[in-house]
């Protein structure tokens, strides 16, 4: 069995309703940043959702559609008729934070997830993240129940193998239930609750197996429980408020609880409810909750992978022993929605969420008095590069050298967990618009002398998911590239940028712009 028998009649009643009803159902909170279904409704109103009613197979077909959506910047798909679904488990939604085709609303899904207008730029999005650093924090609002408690499954009635868990790429080592939900774990003393995104696949009828890599917070908390010799209480929340999944994907400081950080992002406390089998709190309006325990012993590990990851590769020698997660209960909303991410070549939510770490890296550098104005992870680099825009006046007051500056930047940035997914840092001048990748590449190509201006860091934690890295223990593979010319450190730029904005007098530019449309050039 999959469901408790007493729920079957209720579930059949829900399943018999017209799908159109679910296009406009009552939600727990009507804000798209605080309720997953409201977020989906918002995309529909934006003309950015494809309601798909034909039957789709979770074995590769769903994954293939979602991957092509990412590569074409097509509408986000909501699959209403998933082969093998039953009694409300489940519909599938993909591409929650991928890009839109519209140039003016290219980052609309990420913006909507943060409660911003759909036309927000990436600079606006970064500013929202930075503002949360100074915003007041409100503890979560604990409520007695919520939509995630509408249906409950316990014990022997749980069988993950019989659920329509998707296989997302042909070369994946299994079916991945967790690609866009958040693990919830708490330190043994209760002082710190962590939310994190880390992949996990079905191992057997009541266990998942997934990546738990150092120095990630889920690894740190597992180590605390392992030292005490007790298995770690765990929950997996799927279909959570969009601001919550964004917070879960960000490298906020150690021992900071994402549940509180969400209130700084949104200006509102998030509603939370206690699990059925442990004391962890989960978002009350989540679509699906799995709860149980994370293993702490080597004997409870199992092989996970391979998996087609966000850097665009599926490495066949990747399978590794990873902790398992035992599922003791499943609770879920009526006609639940499973969110998925199908990572691969750019651009999908793997890259956009990773790119949101740049404000945190900028904050780290400013705390250490580095001369930076702004920072961004260009999506074109799989969010693996971080570009810092240097404050030229501050740089010249420091009277430093390229070597001194780059080595200091590398020591600060690469020895901090925030840069775990970053392999290359570029330092560019304040004449460079770091949100235009063409400008960044111009600076990198013309101002960074290969070898001479590259400062390599090998004795630091590396990124094991990067294909060019050797097998564990994973060290190095990081570089700071100085894309600043000598004059930028001393007297200031001694050249004129050869473009429309800088190479012509104001009266000529004004005349050209005023006649642009009449000349038929618009």
VEXDREN-2710 file (C-alpha; in Angstrom, 1 decimal):
% VEXDREN-2710
k/r/px/py/pz
1/UNK/0.0/0.0/0.0
2/UNK/1.0/3.6/-0.5
3/UNK/-1.7/5.4/1.4
4/UNK/-3.7/4.9/4.6
5/UNK/-6.9/3.2/3.6
6/UNK/-9.1/5.7/5.4
7/UNK/-7.9/8.4/3.0
8/UNK/-8.8/6.7/-0.2
9/UNK/-12.4/8.0/-0.5
10/UNK/-11.3/11.5/0.3
11/UNK/-8.5/11.3/-2.3
12/UNK/-10.7/9.9/-5.0
13/UNK/-13.1/12.8/-4.4
14/UNK/-10.3/15.3/-4.9
15/UNK/-8.9/13.5/-7.9
16/UNK/-12.4/13.6/-9.6
17/UNK/-12.5/17.4/-9.6
18/UNK/-11.9/19.3/-12.8
19/UNK/-8.2/20.3/-13.2
20/UNK/-9.5/23.9/-13.9
21/UNK/-10.5/24.1/-10.2
22/UNK/-6.8/23.9/-9.2
23/UNK/-6.0/26.8/-11.4
24/UNK/-7.7/29.1/-8.9
25/UNK/-7.9/27.4/-5.5
26/UNK/-7.7/29.0/-2.1
27/UNK/-4.1/29.2/-0.9
28/UNK/-2.6/29.4/2.6
29/UNK/-1.1/32.7/1.8
30/UNK/-1.7/34.7/-1.4
31/UNK/1.8/36.1/-1.7
32/UNK/3.9/34.3/-4.4
33/UNK/7.1/34.5/-2.2
34/UNK/5.3/32.9/0.8
35/UNK/3.2/30.2/-0.9
36/UNK/4.2/27.8/-3.6
37/UNK/0.8/27.6/-5.2
38/UNK/0.4/31.3/-5.3
39/UNK/3.7/31.5/-7.0
40/UNK/2.4/29.1/-9.7
41/UNK/-0.8/31.2/-10.1
42/UNK/1.4/34.3/-10.5
43/UNK/3.4/32.6/-13.3
44/UNK/0.1/31.7/-15.0
45/UNK/-1.1/35.3/-14.8
46/UNK/2.3/36.4/-16.2
47/UNK/1.7/34.1/-19.2
48/UNK/4.8/32.1/-18.0
49/UNK/3.2/28.8/-17.2
50/UNK/2.3/25.8/-19.4
51/UNK/-0.5/23.7/-17.9
52/UNK/0.1/20.3/-19.4
53/UNK/-2.8/17.8/-19.2
54/UNK/-1.7/15.0/-21.5
55/UNK/-0.2/12.0/-19.7
56/UNK/3.6/12.3/-19.2
57/UNK/5.9/9.5/-18.0
58/UNK/8.1/10.4/-15.0
59/UNK/10.7/8.0/-16.5
60/UNK/12.8/10.4/-18.6
61/UNK/9.9/12.1/-20.5
62/UNK/9.3/14.7/-17.7
63/UNK/13.1/15.3/-17.4
64/UNK/13.5/15.7/-21.2
65/UNK/10.7/18.3/-21.3
66/UNK/12.1/20.3/-18.4
67/UNK/15.7/20.2/-19.8
68/UNK/14.5/21.5/-23.1
69/UNK/12.5/24.3/-21.3
70/UNK/15.8/25.4/-19.7
71/UNK/17.6/25.4/-23.0
72/UNK/14.9/27.4/-24.8
73/UNK/13.8/29.7/-21.9
74/UNK/10.3/28.4/-22.5
75/UNK/7.3/28.6/-20.1
76/UNK/7.5/26.7/-16.8
77/UNK/5.7/23.3/-17.1
78/UNK/3.1/22.1/-14.7
79/UNK/2.3/18.4/-15.4
80/UNK/-1.2/17.6/-14.2
81/UNK/-1.4/14.0/-15.5
82/UNK/1.7/12.1/-14.4
83/UNK/1.8/8.4/-15.2
84/UNK/1.6/6.3/-12.0
85/UNK/0.2/9.1/-9.8
86/UNK/-2.5/8.1/-7.4
87/UNK/-4.6/9.5/-4.5
88/UNK/-3.0/12.9/-4.8
89/UNK/0.6/11.9/-5.2
90/UNK/1.5/13.8/-7.4
91/UNK/1.5/16.5/-10.1
92/UNK/5.0/17.7/-11.1
93/UNK/6.3/21.3/-11.6
94/UNK/9.7/22.2/-13.1
95/UNK/11.9/25.2/-13.9
96/UNK/10.8/27.3/-11.0
97/UNK/13.8/29.7/-11.3
98/UNK/14.8/29.3/-14.9
99/UNK/14.9/32.2/-17.3
100/UNK/12.2/33.7/-19.4
101/UNK/12.4/34.3/-23.1
102/UNK/11.4/38.0/-22.7
103/UNK/14.4/40.3/-22.5
104/UNK/12.5/42.7/-20.2
105/UNK/11.4/40.0/-17.8
106/UNK/14.3/37.6/-18.2
107/UNK/14.7/37.0/-14.5
108/UNK/11.0/37.2/-13.8
109/UNK/10.7/33.8/-12.0
110/UNK/13.5/34.6/-9.6
111/UNK/12.0/38.1/-9.0
112/UNK/8.6/36.7/-8.3
113/UNK/10.0/34.2/-5.9
114/UNK/11.5/37.2/-3.9
115/UNK/8.3/39.3/-4.1
116/UNK/9.8/41.6/-6.7
117/UNK/8.2/42.9/-10.0
118/UNK/8.8/40.6/-12.9
119/UNK/10.9/43.2/-14.8
120/UNK/13.5/43.4/-12.0
121/UNK/17.1/43.2/-13.2
122/UNK/19.7/40.9/-11.6
123/UNK/21.2/44.0/-9.9
124/UNK/17.7/44.6/-8.3
125/UNK/17.7/41.0/-7.2
126/UNK/21.2/41.2/-5.7
127/UNK/20.1/44.5/-3.9
128/UNK/17.1/42.6/-2.4
129/UNK/19.5/39.9/-1.0
130/UNK/21.9/42.5/0.4
131/UNK/19.0/44.5/2.0
132/UNK/18.0/41.4/3.9
133/UNK/21.4/41.5/5.7
134/UNK/20.2/44.6/7.5
135/UNK/16.5/43.9/7.7
136/UNK/14.9/42.9/11.1
137/UNK/14.5/39.2/11.7
138/UNK/11.3/37.6/13.0
139/UNK/11.1/34.1/14.4
140/UNK/8.8/31.7/12.5
141/UNK/5.2/31.7/13.4
142/UNK/4.3/28.2/14.9
143/UNK/0.8/27.2/14.0
144/UNK/-1.2/24.1/15.1
145/UNK/-1.7/22.7/11.6
146/UNK/-1.6/23.6/7.9
147/UNK/-2.3/22.4/4.4
148/UNK/0.7/20.0/4.5
149/UNK/-1.2/18.0/7.1
150/UNK/-4.3/17.3/4.9
151/UNK/-3.1/13.7/4.2
152/UNK/-0.8/11.5/6.2
153/UNK/1.0/8.2/5.6
154/UNK/2.9/6.2/8.3
155/UNK/5.1/3.2/8.7
156/UNK/4.4/0.2/6.4
157/UNK/2.0/2.2/4.3
158/UNK/5.0/4.1/2.9
159/UNK/6.5/2.7/-0.3
160/UNK/8.7/5.2/-2.2
161/UNK/9.4/2.7/-4.9
162/UNK/5.7/2.7/-6.0
163/UNK/5.5/6.5/-6.2
164/UNK/6.0/8.3/-9.6
165/UNK/9.5/9.5/-8.7
166/UNK/11.1/10.8/-11.9
167/UNK/14.3/9.6/-13.5
168/UNK/15.6/12.8/-14.9
169/UNK/18.5/11.9/-17.2
170/UNK/19.2/8.6/-18.9
171/UNK/22.6/8.1/-17.3
172/UNK/21.3/8.9/-13.7
173/UNK/22.0/6.1/-11.2
174/UNK/18.4/6.2/-9.9
175/UNK/15.1/8.0/-9.5
176/UNK/15.6/11.4/-7.8
177/UNK/12.8/12.5/-5.5
178/UNK/14.8/15.5/-4.1
179/UNK/16.1/18.0/-6.5
180/UNK/14.2/21.2/-5.6
181/UNK/13.1/20.7/-2.0
182/UNK/14.9/21.4/1.2
183/UNK/16.4/19.2/3.9
184/UNK/15.6/20.3/7.4
185/UNK/18.0/19.4/10.2
186/UNK/18.7/20.8/13.7
187/UNK/21.8/20.8/15.9
188/UNK/21.5/18.4/18.9
189/UNK/21.2/21.4/21.4
190/UNK/18.4/23.0/19.3
191/UNK/20.4/26.2/18.8
192/UNK/20.5/26.0/15.0
193/UNK/18.1/24.7/12.4
194/UNK/19.4/24.4/8.8
195/UNK/17.6/24.2/5.6
196/UNK/19.6/23.1/2.6
197/UNK/19.2/21.9/-1.0
198/UNK/21.1/18.7/-1.8
199/UNK/20.1/15.9/-4.2
200/UNK/18.7/12.6/-3.0
201/UNK/17.4/9.5/-4.8
202/UNK/15.2/6.6/-3.8
203/UNK/17.2/3.8/-2.3
204/UNK/14.4/1.4/-1.2
205/UNK/10.8/1.6/0.0
206/UNK/11.4/3.8/2.9
207/UNK/14.9/5.3/2.4
208/UNK/16.5/8.0/0.3
209/UNK/20.3/8.3/-0.2
210/UNK/21.9/11.7/-1.0
211/UNK/24.9/13.9/-1.1
212/UNK/26.1/15.2/2.3
213/UNK/29.4/17.0/1.5
214/UNK/31.8/18.9/3.7
215/UNK/31.8/21.8/4.4
216/UNK/28.0/22.2/3.8
217/UNK/25.8/22.8/6.8
218/UNK/23.9/19.5/6.5
219/UNK/27.3/17.8/6.9
220/UNK/28.2/19.9/9.9
221/UNK/25.0/19.1/11.7
222/UNK/25.3/15.4/10.8
223/UNK/28.8/15.4/12.4
224/UNK/27.4/16.9/15.6
225/UNK/24.8/14.1/15.9
226/UNK/27.5/11.5/14.9
227/UNK/29.7/12.6/17.8
228/UNK/26.8/12.1/20.2
229/UNK/26.1/8.7/18.7
230/UNK/22.5/9.5/17.9
231/UNK/20.7/9.5/14.5
232/UNK/19.8/13.0/13.3
233/UNK/16.1/13.9/13.1
234/UNK/15.4/15.0/9.6
235/UNK/12.6/16.3/7.3
236/UNK/12.4/17.0/3.6
237/UNK/10.0/19.7/2.6
238/UNK/8.9/19.9/-1.1
239/UNK/6.9/22.7/-2.6
240/UNK/7.8/25.2/0.0
241/UNK/7.4/29.0/-0.2
242/UNK/9.7/30.3/-2.9
243/UNK/11.6/32.6/-0.6
244/UNK/12.3/29.6/1.6
245/UNK/13.9/27.5/-1.2
246/UNK/15.9/30.6/-2.2
247/UNK/17.1/30.9/1.4
248/UNK/17.9/27.2/1.5
249/UNK/20.1/27.6/-1.5
250/UNK/22.1/30.5/-0.1
251/UNK/25.3/30.2/1.9
252/UNK/24.2/32.1/4.9
253/UNK/26.6/32.1/7.9
254/UNK/27.1/29.0/10.1
255/UNK/24.6/28.6/12.9
256/UNK/22.1/30.9/11.3
257/UNK/18.6/29.5/10.8
258/UNK/17.1/30.0/7.4
259/UNK/13.6/30.1/8.9
260/UNK/14.5/33.4/10.5
261/UNK/16.4/34.6/7.4
262/UNK/13.3/34.2/5.3
263/UNK/11.5/36.9/7.4
264/UNK/14.3/39.3/6.5
265/UNK/13.9/38.5/2.8
266/UNK/10.1/38.8/2.9
267/UNK/9.3/41.1/5.8
268/UNK/7.0/38.4/7.2
269/UNK/7.3/35.5/9.6
270/UNK/6.9/32.2/7.9
271/UNK/4.2/29.8/9.2
272/UNK/5.6/26.6/10.5
273/UNK/4.1/23.4/11.9
274/UNK/5.7/20.5/13.9
275/UNK/6.4/17.2/12.2
276/UNK/4.4/14.1/13.2
277/UNK/7.3/11.9/14.3
278/UNK/10.0/14.3/15.5
279/UNK/10.1/17.9/16.8
280/UNK/11.3/19.6/13.6
281/UNK/9.3/22.5/12.2
282/UNK/8.4/22.6/8.5
283/UNK/6.6/25.2/6.4
284/UNK/2.9/24.7/7.1
285/UNK/1.9/25.3/3.4
286/UNK/4.4/22.9/1.9
287/UNK/3.2/20.5/-0.7
288/UNK/4.8/17.4/0.6
289/UNK/6.7/16.6/3.8
290/UNK/8.9/13.5/4.3
291/UNK/10.1/13.0/7.9
292/UNK/12.3/10.6/9.7
293/UNK/16.0/10.4/10.4
294/UNK/19.4/10.9/8.7
295/UNK/21.9/8.0/9.3
296/UNK/25.1/8.7/11.1
297/UNK/27.0/5.4/10.7
298/UNK/29.1/4.1/7.9
299/UNK/27.1/0.9/7.9
300/UNK/24.0/2.8/7.0
301/UNK/25.5/4.5/3.9
302/UNK/24.6/3.5/0.4
303/UNK/25.8/4.3/-3.1
304/UNK/24.3/7.5/-4.7
305/UNK/24.6/8.6/-8.3
306/UNK/25.7/9.2/-10.9
307/UNK/23.6/12.3/-11.6
308/UNK/23.6/14.8/-14.4
309/UNK/24.7/17.9/-12.6
310/UNK/24.4/21.7/-13.1
311/UNK/27.9/22.0/-14.7
312/UNK/26.6/20.1/-17.7
313/UNK/28.2/16.6/-17.1
314/UNK/27.2/13.2/-15.8
315/UNK/30.4/11.5/-14.6
316/UNK/30.1/7.8/-14.6
317/UNK/32.7/7.2/-11.9
318/UNK/30.8/9.5/-9.6
319/UNK/28.8/7.0/-7.4
320/UNK/29.9/7.3/-3.8
321/UNK/28.8/6.1/-0.4
322/UNK/26.4/8.6/1.1
323/UNK/24.2/8.8/4.2
324/UNK/20.6/7.5/4.0
325/UNK/17.5/9.2/5.1
326/UNK/14.8/7.0/6.6
327/UNK/11.2/8.0/5.9
328/UNK/8.9/7.4/8.9
329/UNK/6.0/9.5/7.7
330/UNK/4.7/11.4/4.6
331/UNK/2.2/14.3/4.9
332/UNK/0.9/16.2/1.9
333/UNK/-1.6/18.6/0.5
334/UNK/-4.6/17.5/-1.6
335/UNK/-3.5/17.1/-5.2
336/UNK/0.1/17.7/-4.2
337/UNK/2.7/19.2/-6.5
338/UNK/6.3/17.8/-6.6
339/UNK/8.8/20.5/-7.7
340/UNK/11.8/19.2/-9.6
341/UNK/15.0/20.6/-11.1
342/UNK/16.6/19.0/-14.1
343/UNK/20.1/20.4/-14.1
344/UNK/22.4/20.5/-17.1
345/UNK/23.9/23.0/-19.5
346/UNK/22.7/26.6/-18.8
347/UNK/20.4/28.0/-17.7
348/UNK/18.2/26.5/-15.0
349/UNK/17.4/27.1/-11.3
350/UNK/20.7/25.3/-10.3
351/UNK/22.5/28.3/-11.8
352/UNK/20.2/31.1/-10.8
353/UNK/20.0/30.0/-7.2
354/UNK/23.8/29.5/-7.1
355/UNK/24.2/33.0/-8.5
356/UNK/22.4/34.5/-5.5
357/UNK/25.5/33.8/-3.4
358/UNK/27.3/36.8/-4.8
359/UNK/25.8/39.3/-2.4
360/UNK/27.0/37.1/0.5
361/UNK/30.5/37.1/-0.9
362/UNK/30.4/40.8/-1.4
363/UNK/29.3/41.3/2.2
364/UNK/32.2/39.0/3.4
365/UNK/34.7/41.1/1.4
366/UNK/33.3/44.5/2.6
367/UNK/33.6/43.2/6.2
368/UNK/37.3/42.7/5.5
369/UNK/37.8/46.2/4.0
370/UNK/38.3/45.1/0.5
371/UNK/37.8/47.9/-2.1
372/UNK/34.7/46.5/-3.9
373/UNK/31.5/48.1/-5.1
374/UNK/29.5/45.1/-6.3
375/UNK/29.6/41.4/-7.2
376/UNK/27.9/39.0/-9.5
377/UNK/28.0/35.4/-10.5
378/UNK/27.5/35.5/-14.3
379/UNK/25.0/32.9/-15.4
380/UNK/27.1/32.3/-18.5
381/UNK/29.8/30.7/-16.3
382/UNK/27.3/28.3/-14.6
383/UNK/27.6/30.8/-11.7
384/UNK/31.1/29.3/-11.1
385/UNK/32.9/32.6/-11.5
386/UNK/32.4/35.6/-9.2
387/UNK/33.2/39.0/-10.6
388/UNK/34.0/41.8/-8.2
389/UNK/33.7/45.4/-9.4
390/UNK/36.6/47.3/-7.7
391/UNK/36.2/50.8/-6.3
392/UNK/39.0/52.6/-8.1
393/UNK/39.4/55.5/-5.7
394/UNK/39.5/53.2/-2.7
395/UNK/42.0/50.9/-4.5
396/UNK/44.4/53.8/-5.2
397/UNK/44.2/55.0/-1.5
398/UNK/45.2/51.5/-0.4
399/UNK/48.5/51.8/-2.3
400/UNK/48.6/48.0/-2.8
401/UNK/49.9/45.8/-5.6
402/UNK/48.0/43.3/-7.8
403/UNK/49.8/40.4/-6.0
404/UNK/49.0/41.7/-2.5
405/UNK/45.3/42.4/-3.4
406/UNK/44.7/39.1/-5.2
407/UNK/46.3/37.0/-2.5
408/UNK/44.3/38.7/0.2
409/UNK/41.1/38.3/-1.8
410/UNK/41.8/34.6/-2.3
411/UNK/42.6/33.9/1.3
412/UNK/39.4/35.6/2.5
413/UNK/37.1/34.3/-0.2
414/UNK/38.3/30.7/-0.8
415/UNK/38.7/29.9/2.9
416/UNK/35.0/30.7/3.5
417/UNK/32.3/28.2/3.0
418/UNK/30.4/30.8/0.9
419/UNK/32.7/30.3/-2.0
420/UNK/32.3/26.5/-2.1
421/UNK/30.8/26.6/-5.6
422/UNK/33.2/29.3/-6.9
423/UNK/36.3/28.4/-8.8
424/UNK/37.4/31.7/-10.3
425/UNK/37.3/35.2/-9.0
426/UNK/37.7/38.2/-11.4
427/UNK/38.6/41.7/-10.2
428/UNK/37.5/44.3/-12.8
429/UNK/37.5/48.1/-12.8
430/UNK/34.6/50.3/-12.0
431/UNK/34.2/51.2/-15.7
432/UNK/32.9/47.6/-16.3
433/UNK/29.2/46.8/-16.1
434/UNK/29.5/43.5/-14.3
435/UNK/25.9/42.6/-15.2
436/UNK/26.9/42.6/-18.9
437/UNK/28.9/39.4/-19.6
438/UNK/30.3/40.9/-22.8
439/UNK/31.9/43.7/-20.7
440/UNK/33.3/41.2/-18.2
441/UNK/34.8/39.1/-21.0
442/UNK/36.3/42.3/-22.6
443/UNK/38.0/43.1/-19.3
444/UNK/39.2/39.5/-18.8
445/UNK/40.5/39.2/-22.4
446/UNK/42.3/42.6/-22.6
447/UNK/43.4/43.3/-19.0
448/UNK/44.4/40.0/-17.5
449/UNK/47.7/38.7/-18.8
450/UNK/47.6/34.9/-18.8
451/UNK/49.7/33.4/-16.0
452/UNK/51.1/36.7/-14.7
453/UNK/47.7/38.0/-13.5
454/UNK/46.3/34.6/-12.4
455/UNK/46.9/33.8/-8.7
456/UNK/46.4/30.1/-8.0
457/UNK/45.1/28.6/-4.7
458/UNK/45.6/24.9/-4.3
459/UNK/45.7/24.4/-0.5
460/UNK/42.1/25.1/0.1
461/UNK/38.8/23.0/-0.1
462/UNK/37.9/22.3/-3.8
463/UNK/34.6/21.6/-5.5
464/UNK/34.2/17.8/-6.0
465/UNK/31.4/18.3/-8.6
466/UNK/33.8/20.1/-11.0
467/UNK/34.8/17.6/-13.7
468/UNK/38.4/18.9/-13.8
469/UNK/39.0/18.1/-10.1
470/UNK/40.8/14.9/-9.1
471/UNK/39.1/12.3/-6.8
472/UNK/38.8/13.1/-3.1
473/UNK/40.3/14.5/-1.0
474/UNK/39.3/17.5/-3.1
475/UNK/41.7/20.4/-2.7
476/UNK/42.4/23.5/-4.8
477/UNK/41.3/24.3/-8.3
478/UNK/40.7/28.0/-7.5
479/UNK/42.1/31.2/-8.9
480/UNK/41.9/35.0/-8.6
481/UNK/42.4/36.8/-11.9
482/UNK/43.5/40.4/-11.8
483/UNK/41.7/42.2/-14.7
484/UNK/42.9/45.6/-13.7
485/UNK/45.6/47.5/-15.6
486/UNK/48.6/49.0/-13.9
487/UNK/47.3/52.6/-14.0
488/UNK/44.2/51.5/-12.1
489/UNK/46.3/50.9/-9.1
490/UNK/48.2/54.2/-9.3
491/UNK/46.9/57.2/-11.2
492/UNK/43.6/56.0/-12.6
493/UNK/42.6/54.8/-16.0
494/UNK/44.8/56.3/-18.8
495/UNK/42.6/55.3/-21.7
496/UNK/39.2/56.0/-23.2
497/UNK/36.7/53.2/-23.7
498/UNK/36.1/52.9/-27.5
499/UNK/32.3/52.6/-27.4
500/UNK/29.3/54.8/-28.1
501/UNK/29.1/56.0/-24.5
502/UNK/32.7/57.3/-24.3
503/UNK/34.1/57.8/-27.8
504/UNK/31.8/60.7/-29.0
505/UNK/30.8/64.2/-27.8
506/UNK/27.5/64.6/-26.1
507/UNK/25.9/66.7/-28.9
508/UNK/26.7/64.0/-31.4
509/UNK/25.2/61.3/-29.2
510/UNK/22.1/63.3/-28.5
511/UNK/21.5/63.9/-32.3
512/UNK/22.1/60.2/-33.1
513/UNK/19.6/59.1/-30.4
514/UNK/17.0/61.6/-31.4
515/UNK/17.0/60.5/-35.0
516/UNK/17.4/56.8/-34.3
517/UNK/13.7/55.8/-34.8
518/UNK/13.3/58.1/-37.9
519/UNK/16.3/56.3/-39.5
520/UNK/14.5/53.0/-39.0
521/UNK/17.2/51.6/-36.7
522/UNK/15.0/50.8/-33.7
END
